[in-house]
Amino acid sequence: MMIKTSILSSSIALGLILSPGIFANINNAEQSSAGQILVTIDDSKITRGELRKALTSSPFYTQFNTLNENVQASIRGDLLKRMVASRLLAAEAKRLKLDQTQSFKDDLNNYTDGLLYRQYTNALKHAVKLTDAELKQLRARYKDNHDAYAAAKSAEKSKKYKALLKLTLLKLRDSLHVKLHEERINPQMTPDTILMEGDEGLSIRASDLFDASQMTPPPEKDAVQEKLYQQIEFLLILNAAKKERLDISKQLERYKEQLLPTLLSKKKARQWLGDKEQSEKALRDYYDSHPEISRVGDQWHIGQIVLANREQAEKAKDLIKSGKASLFQLAGKMSIDPYGKAHNGDMGWIAQGSGQASIEKALK
């Protein structure tokens, strides 16, 4: 299927582009190669492998193989429609040059920094190993208690990782000649106060830790120090990660494809609803003029007892009204309805408008 993004200039009726039945033949994905192209959107392509990857990362995948083929095909079709919709929105966002806005660049830079930090710290974690002697000692201590052994091994690796991280930070700090100015954390501190500086342009100002609104009155020294130490760790690790030239290009491309539809949605929300005050007023006005949208219908918890004749029914009614027995107790003993007897007469809940008219009339 080939889709041109020019249709977006007049309409984004995405729900009409595809229907679940079209993709029924996607079932049994193993029969075709992962590189098979399912949809082409301008220069962007969605392959069978991408669909399979999206499916395996979805929360319902653990139950997927228990579903019948038609349901599986329907799920694949719905998932593919969402992927197409996301690609179309991303393409429209690019057409509007949202990927050239400062908001997009700032968001992407923040994500890039966070990703580099995680990549570097994950590499440190993978470098942590327990020696054969340490593993042997743990096995001897916990013997057949596998859960305790696994927990102890994880705790030991965590302890080693913290020690390795601390040593790494000390080395990075010394190599960059980092200087702390904790004496500047006082009531006279301003947003421009430099609290840390080092080689290669590293520096931390008070404004990097707190918004201007948070500095009147000045925050407690302990709070400033905690944020300062966290920011120092982040900057040192980030600086080292950039020097390692870690390849995060694929992750960044995926994030761009997710970010662009979000930016487009926000742009349209501002365009259609205006600012927060305007949009809230519009919602309130609509709500006030359509009070029926907030009405919640009655719900009833139904109990039922089925008896052989009217005489038995009248006796049961008297017992219930007198408080000597409940309908549910009697149904479990006397009901001739197999389901009702097995469930003590409990027929569950019904919402107003969903039950038989005669029953709802009696309930009212």
Secondary structure, DSSP 8 states (H G I E B T S, - for coil): -EE-GGGGGT---GGGT--GGGGGGG-SGGGS-TT-EEEEETTEEEEHHHHHHHHHTSTTHHHHTTS-HHHHHHHHHHHHHHHHHHHHHHHHHHHTTGGGSHHHHHHHHHHHHHHHHHHHHHHHHHH----HHHHHHHHHHHTT-HHHHHHHHHHHHHHHHHHHHHHHHHHHHHHTT-EE-GGG-STT--TT-EEEE-STT-EEEGGGTS-GGGGSS---HHHHHHHHHHHHHHHHHHHHHHHHT---HHHHHHHHHHHHHHHHHHHHHHHHH-SHHHHHHHHHHHHHH-GGGG----EEEEE----SSHHHHHHHHHHHHHTSS-HHHHHHHH-S-HHHHHTTTEEEEEETTSS-HHHHHHH-
